[in-house]
Amino acid sequence: MTELSIGFTESERARVGELYWAAFGPKLRIAFRDEATGVAQVTAALRPDRALIARVDGQVAGMCGFHHDGHGAVDLSWARLRAGLGTAAAAWAALTLAPLDRSERKTPDGRERKTPDRREMNGVLVLDGICVAAEHRGHGIGSALLDAITELAAQHGDQWVQLSVVDTNPRAEALYRRQGFATAEHGSLGPLRHLYGFDRYRTMRKRTW
Ligand SMILES: CC(C)(COP(=O)(O)OP(=O)(O)OC[C@H]1O[C@@H](n2cnc3c(N)ncnc32)[C@H](O)[C@@H]1OP(=O)(O)O)[C@@H](O)C(=O)NCCC(=O)NCCS
């Protein structure tokens, strides 16, 4: 039986970190000296109050992070990075993580838009990563997480839910379209694409009411 709720216990933190890294490690990997450091930093930076968790028979099976009040599900702030990595490695991590939040975007009709930060906008709940454990995929958990987060956004008074999907993930994009999301903007990492393993991504939005 699948149950959804916001938050996880400290004993579940490692499992949530493992899921998040399995889904998003490839694009975050460049920020850290090695994989183990990346997993440890991301796991330590997870915020329970920004994570909607799906449990199957009491075990964490998936999560959907979201931004609220200036914080997302993985809070890799400068202070945290410096405390965990030291100044030089933290500077590299901050430098390489920044383009993932600030990059060039185009509206669907091709107009360019440069917004400094796409995580916080009035009336929009911005997701911070959705992932389901490989053994639980294809059983409706991702759809249930998206339904629940849309309801949460409506309760917050947000008119839209927004997410980003990379061009190398057409199956996830297909799921979002079936869930009622439509493309709001296209983005590109440009020359930085070789560092992150993807180039183009799209921002998709769904109305909450
Ligand atoms: C995308 C994801 C969260 C969907 O969760 P789910 O519980 O499998 O979703 P549902 O069972 O509700 O819907 C199934 C649909 O999810 C998508 N999906 C299934 N497996 C997927 C995978 N490995 N990667 C991406 N999308 C997948 C497909 O559209 C699938 O429909 P299909 O079987 O007709 O192709 C989950 O597959 C996942 O964690 N994938 C890897 C991480 C990822 O791609 N996250 C999204 C980043 S934007």
The ligand as a Gaussian input file, in Angstrom:
#p B3LYP/6-31G(d) Opt

LIG

0 1
 C        9.921000       9.571000     -13.750000
 C        9.478000       8.768000     -12.506000
 C        9.514000       9.680000     -11.275000
 C        8.041000       8.267000     -12.719000
 O        7.643000       7.514000     -11.597000
 P        6.751000       6.185000     -11.792000
 O        6.262000       5.787000     -10.457000
 O        7.519000       5.196000     -12.569000
 O        5.557000       6.797000     -12.682000
 P        4.130000       6.168000     -13.010000
 O        4.123000       4.712000     -12.677000
 O        3.088000       7.021000     -12.401000
 O        4.075000       6.400000     -14.584000
 C        4.846000       5.583000     -15.431000
 C        5.483000       6.470000     -16.449000
 O        6.646000       7.086000     -15.905000
 C        7.621000       7.224000     -16.925000
 N        8.775000       6.390000     -16.569000
 C        8.806000       5.111000     -16.196000
 N       10.059000       4.705000     -15.968000
 C       10.845000       5.755000     -16.189000
 C       12.236000       5.975000     -16.107000
 N       13.100000       5.013000     -15.784000
 N       12.708000       7.191000     -16.387000
 C       11.868000       8.170000     -16.743000
 N       10.515000       8.018000     -16.853000
 C       10.027000       6.821000     -16.561000
 C        6.993000       6.721000     -18.192000
 O        6.317000       7.803000     -18.844000
 C        6.000000       5.732000     -17.655000
 O        4.975000       5.476000     -18.540000
 P        5.182000       4.279000     -19.610000
 O        5.467000       3.061000     -18.803000
 O        3.879000       4.250000     -20.335000
 O        6.343000       4.671000     -20.463000
 C       10.383000       7.543000     -12.244000
 O       10.325000       6.695000     -13.362000
 C       11.848000       7.878000     -11.993000
 O       12.235000       8.083000     -10.855000
 N       12.654000       7.895000     -13.038000
 C       14.070000       8.153000     -12.913000
 C       14.342000       9.567000     -12.430000
 C       13.710000      10.590000     -13.350000
 O       13.766000      10.459000     -14.565000
 N       13.118000      11.614000     -12.720000
 C       12.478000      12.693000     -13.468000
 C       13.442000      13.781000     -13.698000
 S       12.660000      15.184000     -14.471000

